[in-house]
Each structure stands twice: as C-alpha cells, then as structure tokens.
C-alpha cells in the first residue's frame, strides 16, 4: 500500500497551518475507460502496421518502449513528489508563523498533491499498456533496472526489485516497495525442449504448479530471479495474469561465480512458505539443499518436463 501524501501530512505538526484540498481532482486526468480505449486503439494500429513487414522482428522492443514511456513519466512525478515532501518537512521544522513562510508551505503542499495525482495517473496508464504487452507477447513487462511499483490501492500487481524489497523491510520507509503477503520462491534454469509439444507441456506444468501453490497460499508473493530468457519469464507471466505481486532478485554480476549463491541467500532470507524448484544447474541444487536445511518446504518439479520426481515427494500434490 502507498503511504499517501495526506497520510504523511497527518504525521507532521501542522498547528497554525490550514491545508486545503488538492488543487487537482480525478476529473482533471483521463478516465480509466478513456485511457484504456485510447491505448488499445494505438496499440492495435501500431502492431497492425508493422505485422508482415521487416519491422515485425522489432515488435516486442517497440511494445516494451511504449510501456516504458508511462513508467518513466510516473518515476519523474514520483521524484518530484519526494522533493516536495522533503521541502514540506523542512518548512514545518523551521516554522516562524510569518505569512511568507505559510505561503511557501502551501505552495509546496500543492506541488506535492499535484505530483502525486499525476504519478498515480501515469502508473494506471502504464498498467494498461503492460496488460496489452502481456497479451501481445505472452510475458510480463518489467523495467530495465528499477522496480515497477503501484501506489494506487486500485492496482494489485507489482514487480519489485529485490534490493528495494529488502531495503523497504529493513527501513520501513516505502510500503509500496513491500508487497504484503507470503513469499514463495520460484527457481529454474534455461532448459531447451526437443519439440514444441514438450515445450508446451513444460509450460503447462509450471502454470499448473503455481496454481496449486496459490490455492494453498492465496496471499502469495512470487519471488524469482527475473531471467527473461529462462523459465522465470513463464512464472512472471503467470503472476501478471493472476495479479500476484512479484519480487525480483537479479544477479549481481559484480560477484562473478558467487552471484547465484548470494541470490539464493537473499531469497531464502525472506523466510518463504515454499521453494518451487524446476530443473536447473548447481546453483539451484544448492538452493534446494539450503531450503531443506532451513525446514522450508520444497515443491520439487525437477523431473521430466517439470514433473515431480518419482523417487520422492514434491511438497504439493493433486
């Protein structure tokens, strides 16, 4: 949940000041219906234009860039909001009761209110575009390095970078970067399939397994590595379609060979309810061993085509 500007104001000593209503209302921004209709029309026309041409190979890159336009706009408004909030705090701390000081405070409050409203509007449009991206390309949209936060209570999905998640937990600063729910770790490697039928069966098994886990953990937060070329992509698409929040722990390439093991440790530090393990490399095997050592239930799907190995139980059946 987003700690709104109004909530933050309520925690300050504003005796002697009168804070008026926000200068902008929802009617000053595009309605959800209008935004959805317009973006769907633009999206449809654009991809109809490039389909069957030499530009079709770049279609996914174009789609990603469209979503990113709204993401970057929302980030800029979020930065403006943070700066205005800092100014409000500083002005409250140095209040002298003068008309000039009061005017400066009111101006900064209005700046913050306007920035917050615009940020929420851009985030809503980003989510509409991200949904179109998912339907078009079958994968969840995510930014290059930052988190995909939803500050509006009406938006339920989120994709958060792991470092932001851990920082928010330790500092309790940004509730928007701390999806509420029970962590479930998903892990697997890049596995080639001998046929299209095998690839479809493997994908079906991933989604079916996640469906079963969600049935047991309705408030699950999916934790994964965010590998866009591995099976994390399939898990992320499942989460997007089911409005399940995601926390992504990308590899820290500066650590070299230790990067995967360090990511394991960070994911397990969340004390997940389950670790869902599909076929992978030695780093994944170590994740399974460490999870069992911590008495974390492992949903083992390291058998053929992502099935439960016959020699042992897989944590969740049925």
N, C-alpha and C positions, 0 to 999 in steps of 0.2 A: 504494500500500500504506500501511496505517496503521502508524505507529510506536507500538506498544503501550506501555502504562504499564510493563509488565515490561521492555521494551527500554530505556525511558528510565531506569528504576532501575539497570539494569546499567551505565549510563554515569556513575553517581554513586559517590563514595567512601563506602561504607556499612560500612567496617570497624568492628566493635564492635556493629553492629546485626544483628538477625535478622528478616528479612522473611518472615512466614508466608504460607500460601496465601490466595487471595482468600476473603472470608467468604461469597461467593455463587458458585454454580456454574450451569451451563446448566439444571439441573433446577429451579432457583428461578424460571425465567422460562417463559412459554408456549412450547411447542414450535413449530417451523416449521409442522408439519402442523396443529396446533390453531389457530394464528393464521390460517393460510390458509383453513381451513374456516369459521371464525367470521366473518372479514371478507367472504368470498364470500357467506355467508348474509345478513349485514347489508346488503351492497351490493345483492344481488338483491331483497331485500324492500323496501328503500328506494325503488329506482327503479321497481319494480312498483307501489308506492303512488302515485307522482306521475305515472306514464305515463297519458296520456289526460285529465289534469286541467289546470287553469290554472297549476299549478306546474311543468309539464313544461318550460316555457321556461327555468326556473332550474336544470334538472337538472345542467348542466355546472358551474355555480357550486357546487352542493351537493357534487358529486364532488370538485372541487378542494379544498373546505374539509375534507372528510374526510381526504384525504391530508395536508393541511397540519397537521391535529391531531397526527399522528405526527411530522411534520417538526419542528414547534415543540418537541414533547416531547424529541426527540433533541437539538435545539440547546441546550435548557436543561441537559440532562445533560452535554453537551459543555462548556458553560461551567463547570459545577460541577467537571468533571474538570480543566480548565485551572487553576482556582483551587486545587484540591487539589495539583496538581503544583507550582505556584508555592510553596505552603506547604512541601511536602516539600523542595524545593531550598533554601528559606530555612533550614529546620531543620537540614539537613545542613551547610549553610555555617556555622552557629553552634553546632555540636555541642559539649556540655561534659561528656558522659558521665554526666549525672545521670539518676536514674530518671524524674523528671518530664519531662525532655527526651525520653527514649526513649519514654515513653508517648505524648507529643504526636506524635512521629514515626509511631508505629504507628497512631495514630488517623487521621492524615492519609493514610497509605498505604491504610488500609481505606476511607476516604471516596473516594479516587481509584479503587480497584478496583471499588467498588460503582457509582460514576458511570459508569465505562467499560462495565461489563456492561449497565447499563440503557440507555446510549446505543446500544450495538450492537443490543439487543433492539428498541428503538423504530425504529431505522433499518431493520431487517428488516421490521417491520410496515408501515413507510412504503413500502418497495419492493413489498410485496404489494399494498397499496392503489393504488400508482402503476400497477402492471400491470393492475389492474381498470379504472382510469381510462383507460388506453391502449386497452383492448379495448372499452370503452363508448363513448368519444368519438373514438377514432382519432388522438389527439395525445398527445405526451409531456407528463407533468406536470412543471412546474417552479415553484419558489418565486418570490415577487414580486421579491426583491432579493438574497437570499443564495444560496449555492451548495448544490447537492444532492450532498453527499459521502457516499460509502460507505466506512466504516472497516473493515468486516469483509472478510477475504480471500475469503469465500464469495460476496460480491456483486461483480459485474464491471462493471456500468454505473455511470456517474457523469455528472452535468451540473454543470459548474463555471463560475462567473462568470469572465470573462476577467481582471478585475483581480486576483482571488485566484490565478489561474494564474500570472500574471507575477510577483506578489509571492512566491509559493512558489518559483518558479525562481530569483529573484534572492537570496532569503534562505535557501533550502533549509531552511525551517522545517517546513512541513506537507506531508509526502509525499502525504497523502491528497488535497491540492488540486493535485497534479501528476500527472495521468493518464499512465501510462507508454505510450509508443507514438509513432507518426509522425503529425505534424499534417497534416491535409488540410482546406483552406479550402473552404467551400461558400458561394456567394453568388447572390442573385437578388432580384428585386423583387416588388411586388404587381401581378400581371397578371390581369386579368379574362378569362374564357373565354366565347366566344359560345354554347357549348352544353355540356350535361353530358358528351357524348361527347368533346369537346375537353378538358374539364377532367380526365376520366379518363385520356385519352391522355397529357396533360401530366404527371400524377402518376405514371403508369406509367413514363414516360421518366426522371423524376427517380430513382425507385427502381432502375430498370434500370442507370442510370449509376452510382449509388452501389454497386450490386452489383459492377459491373465494376472500380471503383476498389478496393473491398475485396479483390477477388480478387488484385489486384496489391500491395496494402498490407494484409496480414492484421492488423497491429497498429495500424491507423489510429485516430487521434483526430479526430473530426469537429469542426471549428471553424466557427462560424456566428454570425449576428447575433441569433438568438433572437426574430425578429419573429413574434409569434403570429398575425398576420393575413396574412403573406406566405408564400412557399414555404419559408422556414426551418422552418415548422411541419411540412411534409411530410418534410423532411430529418431533423428531430428525431425524428419518429415512426419513421422507418426505423431510425435509430440505436438508439432504445429497443428496438425489436423484435429487433435483431441484437446487443444488448448491447455496442454500440460507445460508448466514453466520449465525452462532448461537452464542449467549452469554448465558452462563450457570451460574445460581446463585444457588450453592449447599447450603444446610442448614448448618449453623454454630452450630454444636451440643453443643458447649460450652454454648450456650444461653438457653438451655433447652426448656421449653414451649414457650419461646419468639422467637425461631428461625424462625418459619414460618412467623410471623408477621414482623420481621425485614427484611426477604427476600422480602416480599410484598413491604415494603417501598423502598428498594433498586431498585427493578424492576420499580416501579412507578416513581422513581426519574429520570428515563431516558426519561420521558415525551413521552410514546408510543402513536402511532397513534390509535391502538386498543388494547383492552384486550380481548382475546379469552378464554371464560370460559366454561369448561366442568364440569360434576358432580364432586364434591369433598367434603371436610369437612368444618368445621367452618372457618379455615384459608382462604380457597378460597372464602367463602361468604364475609369475611371481605375485601378481595382484590377487589371484585366486588363493594362493598359499597364505598370503598375509591376511586376507579377509577371513579365511577359516581359522587362522590363529587368533583373530580377534572375536571369534564366535559370531561373525556376520554371515547370514545365510547366503549361500551361493546358488543361484539359479543356473545350473550348468547346461549349456547348449553347445558344447564343443564337439558333439557328434556329427555324423554326416549331414550336410545341408542344414546345419543349425538345429539338430535334434538333440535330445537328451542321450548321453552315452548309455549304452545298455548295461554297463558294468556297475553303475552307481545311480543313486537318486539324483534328481535335478532340482530339488528345492521346491518347485511348484509343478503340480501335475494337473491333468484334466484339460 
